[in-house]
């Protein structure tokens, strides 16, 4: 993993997931996801790029929140959309 300046922009405490049961948009649309990602800026839960709707990437494109982490049990990796790197 490499250093990322975007980590300094994150809140001191990680935000609580807004929709702990799954991808916010998929739940609203009745669609399915493959894996989940949690926005570390606001707590939005979106589906990964392997999912048909790619809501985590769409959240970054719309809101500009750069860092998300896996929202899968047992995983703690983080991804910076701006730097396109694991952080």
PLY file of the C-alpha trace (Angstrom):
ply
format ascii 1.0
element vertex 87
property float x
property float y
property float z
element edge 86
property int vertex1
property int vertex2
end_header
0.00 0.00 0.00
1.18 3.52 -0.69
0.71 6.85 1.03
-2.20 9.00 -0.11
-2.76 12.66 0.70
-6.53 12.09 0.59
-6.35 10.16 3.87
-5.73 13.46 5.68
-9.11 14.75 4.42
-11.07 11.99 6.15
-12.99 12.57 9.40
-11.13 11.64 12.59
-13.76 8.98 13.32
-14.99 6.73 10.50
-18.59 7.50 9.61
-21.34 5.02 10.45
-22.74 3.21 7.41
-25.89 4.98 6.20
-27.41 1.68 4.99
-25.74 -1.17 6.91
-27.95 -3.74 5.13
-26.46 -3.05 1.69
-25.98 -0.69 -1.21
-28.26 2.31 -0.74
-29.22 2.61 -4.40
-29.58 -1.14 -5.01
-31.87 -1.43 -2.00
-33.99 1.45 -3.32
-34.04 0.07 -6.90
-34.46 -3.59 -5.98
-31.25 -4.51 -7.81
-28.41 -6.80 -6.69
-24.77 -6.24 -5.85
-21.61 -8.36 -5.74
-19.57 -6.63 -3.01
-20.04 -3.49 -0.94
-17.89 -0.40 -0.36
-18.17 2.20 2.43
-17.37 5.86 1.75
-15.00 7.01 4.48
-16.12 10.63 4.10
-19.88 10.30 4.58
-20.78 6.64 5.28
-22.53 5.96 1.95
-22.67 2.24 1.18
-22.38 1.46 -2.53
-21.79 -1.60 -4.66
-18.42 -2.40 -6.26
-17.40 -2.15 -9.90
-18.07 -5.89 -10.35
-21.72 -5.16 -9.58
-23.99 -4.21 -12.50
-24.77 -0.71 -11.21
-21.31 0.31 -9.84
-22.84 2.64 -7.24
-19.61 3.16 -5.24
-17.86 4.59 -8.31
-20.96 6.64 -9.14
-20.87 8.07 -5.60
-17.26 9.15 -6.10
-18.08 10.69 -9.49
-21.01 12.63 -8.05
-19.71 13.62 -4.61
-15.93 13.58 -5.09
-15.35 11.61 -1.88
-12.02 9.95 -2.69
-11.52 7.05 -0.25
-13.71 4.00 0.28
-13.07 0.79 2.12
-14.37 -2.68 1.65
-17.62 -3.22 3.52
-17.21 -6.99 3.37
-16.73 -9.04 6.57
-13.07 -9.67 7.33
-11.75 -7.11 4.82
-10.21 -3.78 5.83
-8.51 -2.50 2.67
-9.14 1.03 1.40
-9.12 2.41 -2.16
-8.47 5.96 -3.29
-10.39 6.74 -6.48
-8.29 9.83 -7.21
-4.90 8.13 -6.90
-6.24 4.76 -8.09
-4.36 2.95 -5.37
-4.84 0.89 -2.23
-4.19 3.02 0.81
0 1
1 2
2 3
3 4
4 5
5 6
6 7
7 8
8 9
9 10
10 11
11 12
12 13
13 14
14 15
15 16
16 17
17 18
18 19
19 20
20 21
21 22
22 23
23 24
24 25
25 26
26 27
27 28
28 29
29 30
30 31
31 32
32 33
33 34
34 35
35 36
36 37
37 38
38 39
39 40
40 41
41 42
42 43
43 44
44 45
45 46
46 47
47 48
48 49
49 50
50 51
51 52
52 53
53 54
54 55
55 56
56 57
57 58
58 59
59 60
60 61
61 62
62 63
63 64
64 65
65 66
66 67
67 68
68 69
69 70
70 71
71 72
72 73
73 74
74 75
75 76
76 77
77 78
78 79
79 80
80 81
81 82
82 83
83 84
84 85
85 86
